[in-house]
Amino acid sequence: MGGWASSRSTRCYRSTTPYPILADATVSAVGQPIAAVSAETPVQALDAVEQIWAEIDETPAPPPELLAMQHWQSGDAAAAFARAAHVVAVRVAHPRLAPNPMEPRAIAAMPESNGLTAWLSTQTPHRARADLARILSLAPEQLRVIARYVGGAFGMKASLYPEEVLVVWAAHQLGRPVRWTATRSKEFLSATHGRGLTSEGQLAIDGDGRFLALKARVEAPLGHWLPNSALIPAWNVARILPGPYDIAATDLGTSARRVHTAPTGIYRGAGRPEACALMERLADAAARATGLDPAEIRRRNLNRLNGPRDLPAGRVEGADYATALDHFLTLADYPAWRARRDARRADGALAGVGLGFYVEPSGKGWESARVTLEAGRATVEFDGSSQGHGRETALAQIAADALDLTPADITVLHGDTATCPPGIGALASRSTPIGASAVLEACREIIRRRDAGESEPITADTAYTAPGEAWGHGCYLAAIEIDRDTGAPHLTRMACLDDAGRLINPLLAEGQVIGGFAQGLGEAMMEALHFDDGQLLTGSFMDYAMPRTADLPPLTIHKTETLATTNALGAMGIGEAGTIGAPAAILNAALDALPPLSVTDLQMPLTSLSLWQAITDASKEPQT
């Protein structure tokens, strides 16, 4: 179904934006550094900062500057909409989010005889070294970046920040060690924010509930400077559409504009949650328009073929999503969920059930690894950092299985540009599909050389380029009740099925699902950054709500394993699954709870205030 022989695409990019280390003639946003103080102690530094006074004249903010736009078309969308039996439209405005890893940004730079060493909280040590060398006009070999253990990142630490450049520059100029750690309030103000995109979509449906055509537009506000991958979320939304569904005619566009706020960049999911939320809102709207069950309309339109699929933005790896949905609904006992909802409604409760089917592309490109075997032990070196994923455990398992050793016989080293091979880093759920495939290939080379009679120690260096991008998939199911008088939502239960290909360590995979789900719930129900005339109103945990353990409902996790054909390991990403599928399911559940009150549109986060306001507005008598 759904070939795209006539697919067309266009793109336009503007020149790069400025990257000021300290503000010069213009301060572009609240939170932008304007001065730096070096001191012997933190107390001295804070006292000195108190003596700095800046007079800054207010000027009208310039209009948003268009930096990039792309457009994809396939089939004849106009003709499909003209013959449609139903047309539905939705708009999804994602709140701007603060990633808030446990460890804030931090760096310590030490001058040495042959250059500088920087201990940096980053996801991308080799890229950080290359960027620092380029900005400071140093040779890469003069810099060493170490990022062995990072206390969370979520995409926020994928780029190099002005403060970090300044620290390395100061250490180089002063010939003395310099360190800096961001405060939590500084993280709210000047670290990269996530989400914030707005998407609008229209879906044409025939009389049998088949999706005929999709039109979608995505608007992405960027910050006053562009971190690495700043354009990726907007691009990801459009290039993933129409997601898991077969739709032959599409008209997809995305644009990104520079605005005067803190920078926005990738955040766990990076465009995947936005694509999922749009398609799943449209799928539910189509179900209401046709009178079909939400599961049934998905079943009629989900891709059914394993193997390559042609999306408007290119050929990708596909799977039998319709069968996966049926398997999940059987495991979760979907009819029982709906029966409980109906029983609660009969008792007067505002109860709803929502589905969210997702796909998760896992990054492209290459990573490298080095494996050394000697005397019954092996050392694995890879380029990325460890951010609490348990990556050392997974890589040790892979090497042990390949080399016929035990995990205790494996030493895993990472995050040091002086000793570990180069690579892109821990981004886009790529570390297992691509990075671990590099480790596996290095182990296989060692086995071949050992079988050929080579004596130990044997060291194999591998730069592995994945022949394609692995696409995981799955589905989330949410049940919610909303208090009619206060709007307070109560997420009563959740269930999910994730297919991430080969699972190296099921316990670690489950941890990734739970962590992603917690952050997905945060976006759906709690988290949002708010500004007033450029001033951040939600600059601390007193104002910005983060989910706690008590906020998480019971989550039943189901897993399947369809091996990927796009990497040596057969793995797909799973780290972002919960942030992708959960918000869409929760949003659909809330909308399913409120039709008796004629509420047809909601935006995240689903706070008690926003739900109460929607209920109140819908209950008002029409004005005569």
N, C-alpha and C positions, 0 to 999 in steps of 0.2 A: 504493500500500500504506500501511497504518498511519495512517488518519485519527484525529484526536483531538477529535471533536466534543464529547465529554463531559469534556474536560479541566477540572480544578478546581485552584485554588491558594489557599493561605493563607499569611500571614506575620505575624510578631510581632517588634517591635523594642523594646528597653528604652532608657532615657535614655542620653545620652552619658556616657562615663567622664571622670574628671578628667584634666587636661593640665598637670601641675606643671612649672614651669620649673626650680625647685630643690625638693628634697624638704622638706616642712614637718614635721609631727609624725610622719609615718610614711614610712619608706623601703620602697617596694613591691617592689623587685627589685635584685639585684646589677647594677651598672652605671648606676643612676639617679644623676644629679648631685645632690650635697648642698651644695656650696659652689662659689664662683667667685672667682678671683683675677685682678686686672688688674695688669700690671707693664710696665716699660719694655722688658724683654728676656725671652726665654724662660727663661734661666737664673734670673733673679730670680723669675719666676713659679713655676718648679719648686721653688726654695728655699722660697718662701712656702707652697706647697702642703704641703711636708714638715712645716711647723709646725702644720698643722691636725690636730686630733685629735677624732674623733667617737666618743662612747659610744652604741652602738645596742643596745638590749635586743632579744633574740630573742622573737618571739611566734609562736604557731601560725599558719600561713598559712590564710586563710579558704578555704572551698570555692570551686571555680570558679563564677563568676557567669554565668548565661545572659544573653547580650546580644541575640541574634537567632536566629530560627529561621524556616524556610520549608518548605512542603510542597506538592508538586504530585502530582496523580493524573490518570490517563487510563485509559479502558476499565475492565474488570473484572479486576484483577490476581489477586484471590483465585480466581476461577473458572478463569483460565488456569493458575495453579499446580496447581489440583485435577485438571485433565485432562492435565497434562504427562507426557510419557514419561520425561523426565529433568529433574532440578533440580540445578544446581551452585551452589556458594557460594564466595566468596573474600573475603579481608580484605587490604587494602593499607595499610600504615603508612609514610608518607613521612617520611624523616629531616628534622629541622630543619636548614636550610642557612644559611650566611653568604654573602651575595652577593659580597663582596670585589671591588669595582671597583678598578682600578689606582690611581685618585686617591681618597683618603679624603674624607670630608666636610670642607669648608673654606668659610670666609666671611671677608670683610673689609668693614667698614662705615666709611664716611667721612661725617662731618657736613658739610653744605654750607649755604649761606645760606638756601636755600629748603626744606631737609629733609635727607634722608639718601640716599646711594647705597650699595648692598650688592652686592659681587661674590660670587656664591653658586654653589656647585657643585650645580646642581639640574636636574631634567628639566622643571620647571613654573615658569618665571620669573613669569608673570602671576599664577598662583595663589599663589605664595610672597609676592608683593607684597600681594595682597589679604588673606592670612592675617596677615602682619606688621602691616598697618595696623589690622586688626580687634583683634588681641591687644594692641597698644600704644596703641590709641585715637588713631591718627594718620589723617589724610586720605590716601587712596591717592596723590594727586598729590604728597604730601610724600616719597614713597618711589620710588626707582628701583632695580630689580633687574637686574643684568647677569649673564648665564650663556652667554657666547658659545661657549666650548669646555669640555666636561666630560669628564673622563677615565674614562668608563664610569659606568653607573648601575644598569641592570637592575631598575628598580623601587624600589631602595633609596633613591633620591634624588627620589622622587615627592612626598614629604611634607616639612613643615617640622619641624625638631627643636628641642627645648628649648634646646640650646646655641646654636643660630642665633638664636633669639629673644633670648637673653640678650646676645649680641654686639651686636645692633642696639640693644637697650635701653641697654646700657652706653655705646655711642658717642653715643647721643642724650642721655643723662644727663651724661656727662663732657665732651661737646663735643670729643672727640678721636677719631682713628681707632682702631679696635679690630679685631683679627683673631684667628682661632682655626682651628686645623687638628687634626683628630682623629688620634690615633696608631692604628696597626693594632690594637693590643690593645683600644683603646676601640671600634673598629669591631665587633670580635667581641662586646663586652659590651653596647653600647647602640644600635648601628644596627639597623634593622629586619632581622629574620630572615625567611627564606622557607620555604615548604612546611610540614611538620609535621602535615599533615592525615591523618586516618585515615578510610578508607571501607570499607564492607562492602556486598556485593551478592549477590543471588540471581537466577539466570536460569532461567526455565522454557523447555524445549525440547520440540518434538514429535518424533514418530518419524522424520520426514524431515530433522531438523536445523534446523527453523525456530524462530526465537526468538519465544516467545509472550508473555512478560511479564518485567519487570524490577522488582525491589525494591532500593533502595539507600538507605543512610544515610551522611551525611558529618558528621564531628566536627572542628571547627577550634578549636584553642587559640589565643587571642589573648594579647597581652602586657598589661602593667600600664597602658599607655595606648594609644589607638587612633590610628595614623597615618591619613592620607587613604587610602581604599580598603581599609582593614583587613578589611572584610567581603566584599570582592570575591572572593578565592579560594574561600571556601566556597560562595558564591552561584554562581560560575562552574561549579564542578563539577556541581552539580545541574541548572543550567539548560542545560548542554551535553548532558547525558544524554538519550537513549541514544546520543549521538554520531552516527556515520555509519550506524547500523543502524536498520532499520524494525522497531519493536516497538510493537504497538498498545496494550498494557496496561502501565502503569507506576505505581509508588508510590515517590516520591522525596522524601527529606527531608534537610535540612541544618540544623546548629545551630553557633553560635559562642559560646565561653565565655571570659571574662576570667580569666587566670591570672597569677601573679606571676613573670613572666620578662621578658626584653627584649621589646620590641614585635615583633609579626609583621605582615607586610604583603605587598604584591604583590612577586613575584620572577619574572623572565622566564618567562612562561607563565601565572602567576596563576590556578590552578585548571584550566587546560587539560591540563597533564600528569597531574593527579590523575584527571580524568575519563577520559582516554585509558588510563591504567594499569588502572583498574578494569574498563573495558569489554574491553580486550584480554586481561586475565587471565581474565575470564569467557568470552571467545570461545575461548581455548585450552582452558579447562576443559570447555567444551561439546564441543570437538573430541574430547577424550579420552573423554568420556562416550558419545559417539555413534559413535566409531571413524572419524570423517571426518578428512581432512587439514585442518590449520588454515587453509589457503588456501581450500579448498572450503567450509567452514562459513561463512567470511566472505563468499564469493561468493554464497551462498544468502540472506544476510541484509542485505547492504549496500544502501543506497538506490540506485535505478537511474534516477531521474528528475531531469533538470535543471530548476531553477526552485524556487519556494517550497516549503518543507517545514513541516509543523506538528509542533513538538516540544511536550512538556507545558508548557514555560515560555513558549511563544509561537512565532510564525511566523518562520522564518529562511530564508536563502538556501541552497539545496541543489545538489548536482551528482550526476552518474552515478558514484558511488563504485565500484560493481562493475566497470565498464569500466576505471576508473583502476587498480584493483587488477590486473586482467588485463594491462593495458598494462605496468605496472611489473614484474610477474612474468615477462613475456616479455623485457623489456629486461634484467633482472637474471639471467635464466636460472635461475629458481627450482628446476627439477628438478636442475640441476647442483649447487646448494648442498646439496640433500638427499642427492644421491648421494655427495658428498664427506663429508658427515656420516656416512652409513652405512658408508663405507669406513674412516673413522677409528674408528668403533665396532667394526668387525670386527677392527681392530688392538688393541683393548682400551682405547681412549681414551674419556673421558667428553665427548662432543661433542654440541652442540645447535644448532638453528636456530630463530630466533624472528621473528615478525612483529609490527608495531605500526602499525595504521591510525589516523590522527588527523584531527580537524577543528580549525580554528583561527579562531574569531571574532576580528575585528580592531578592536573598539571602535566606539562609537556617537558620535553628536553632531556637533559643528561644529568648524571651525578657520577662521582668517582669513588673508588674504594681501593684500599691496599690491605692485603692479607698476607701474613707471614706465618709459616708453619715450621716449628722446630721442637724436637724432642717431646712429641705428644701434646704440645700446647700450640695455640694459635693466637695471634694478635690481629684484631680488626681495627682499621683506622678509616674514618669517614669524615666528610667535610662539615656536616651540620652540627648544630648545638642540641642539647637535650633540655626540653622545657617541661619535664614532668610526664613525658609520654611513656616512659619505660622502654625507650628505644634501645638502650643497652641490652636489656633482656631479650628483646625480639631479635636483634642482630646476632647475639650470642647463640640463640636457638638455631637460626638459619645456618651459621657457620658450623655449629656442632653437628647438625644433621648432615650437612654436605661433606664434612671431613671425617665423619664417623668418630666424633669426640663427644664429650659431655659439655653442657653449657659452663660448668665450672672450669673447664680447660680453656675457655676463651676469655681474652682480655679485650675490651672494647674501648678505644680512644677516639675522641672527637673534639671539635671546636677549637682547634689550634692551627693557625695558618702556617706556623713554622714546621710542623711535623705531620699534619694531616693533608691528604690530597685535596685539590681544589674542587669546587662544586657550586651549585646555585644556593642551596640552603634548605631550611625547614619551612617550606611554603606549599600551600595548595594541596595538602594531603599527598605530597609527592615522595616523602621520605621512605615509605615502605614500597610502593609500586616501583619507583625508579632507584632510590638509594639502596634499598635492600636487594634489588635485582643486581646492582653493581657488586655488592658483597658476594652474592651467589655466583656470579660469573667469575669473580676472582678466585673463589674456592674451587670452581670447576677447572680453572686453568691450573691451579696447584695439583689437583688430582691427575690431570693429564700429564703434567711434567713429572710427578712422582711415579706414575705408571710407566713413564718412559725411562725411568732409572735415574732421574736427577736426585742428588743427595741434598739433605736438609742442611741449613735452613733454605726454604724456598719462599720467595716473595713474589707476589703477583699484584701488579697495578692494573686496574681496569677503569676506563672511562666508558660508562654505559649510556647509550642513547636509546631511549624507548622508541620503538617503531610507531607507536601511537599513544593516544591518551586513554587511560582506563576510566570507564564511567561506571561508578557504583549506582545503586538505586535502592529504593525501599518505600515504605508507607508508614504513616503515623495515624493513630486513631485517638481522638480526644473526647471526653465526656465532661460537660460543664453544667453548673447550675448558677443562676444569677438571681440575687435577692431583688424582688420586685420593688421594695420600698427604698433600698439604699444603693442598689446597683452593684453591690459587692459580689465579685465572681468567686466561685469555688470550683476549681478544677478537680473533679472527683477521681478520675483515673485516666491513665494513658497506656497505650500499647504501641509497639513498633515492630517492624521487620526490616532488617538491613541486610543487603547483599553486598559485601565488600570483597568478593572473590576469596582467594585463599587467606584464611585466618591463621596468622603465625601463633598468636597467643590469645585465645578467646577471652581470658580474664582482662587483659589489657584492652582488647577491643570493646568489651562491655564498659570499661571505665571511660573510654572515649565517647561512647554513645551517651552515657549518663552526663558527662561534662558538657557535651554539646547540647543535650536536651536542656540542662539548666540554663545555659546562655540563650537558647531559643525561647524558653519560657520567659526569661528576663525581657527580651524584646517584645514578646507578645503581650505581656501583662504588667510590666513594671517600669522598665528603663526608658528614659528620654532626656536628652539635653535640651534646655530651653534658653533662648537668648531674648533680651529686650534692648533694642537699640544698640546692638553690638555687645552688650554686657551679659556675661554668663550668669544665669540665675541658679543653676544646679551645679555648683562647684565643689560639693563635698557630699559625703554619704549621709549628711543630715537632709539633703535635698534630692539626691539621686538614689533611687531605690534599686538595690541589688538583691537578687533572690538568695534566700538562705535555705538551709536544709529543710526547715519546717514548711517552706513554701512549695516544695516539690511533692506532687501527688505520687501515688504508686505507679511505677512504670514497668510493664511487662515487656521484656525484650525477647524477640525471636530473631534467629539468624539463619540465613542460607548462604551457600558458597557456590557461585557460578564463576569458574576460573576465567580471569581476564586473558585475552589473546594478545594484549598489547605490551606485555613485559615478561621478562624471564620467570618471574616469581608467580605470575597469575593473580596478583593482588590488585585491589582497588582501594581507594580512600574510604575511611570511615570517620575520621576525626571531625568532620564538619556536618555529619548526617543530621544530628539533633538540631543544629541551628537552621537547617534547611527545611526539614519536614514538619517539625513541631509547631512553629509559628503559624503555618498555613492551616494545620489541623485545628489548632486552638481558635484561630479566627473564624474558621468555618463552623466550629461548634457553637461559638457565641452567636453567630448569625442564625444558626439553626434554632437557637433557644428563643429568639425574639420575634419571629414572624407573627405570632398571635398579637403582638403590639404594633405591627406594621413597621418595624425597624428593618430596613433593607441595606443599610450601609454602616460600617464601623471601621475605625482605623486603630492601629496599635499605637501605644500600649492600651490594653483593655483594663483600665483602672476603674475603680468603683465610681469615680466622678464622671468619667467619660461615658460609662454605661448608664449611670443614673440620668445624665443629660440626654442621652439618646432615647431612653424610655420616657422621660418627661416631655421632650419635644414631640415624640410620636403620639403621646396621649392628649396633646392640646387639641381643643375643639377648633375646627377650621374657622377662620375669620370670615365674616360676611360683609 
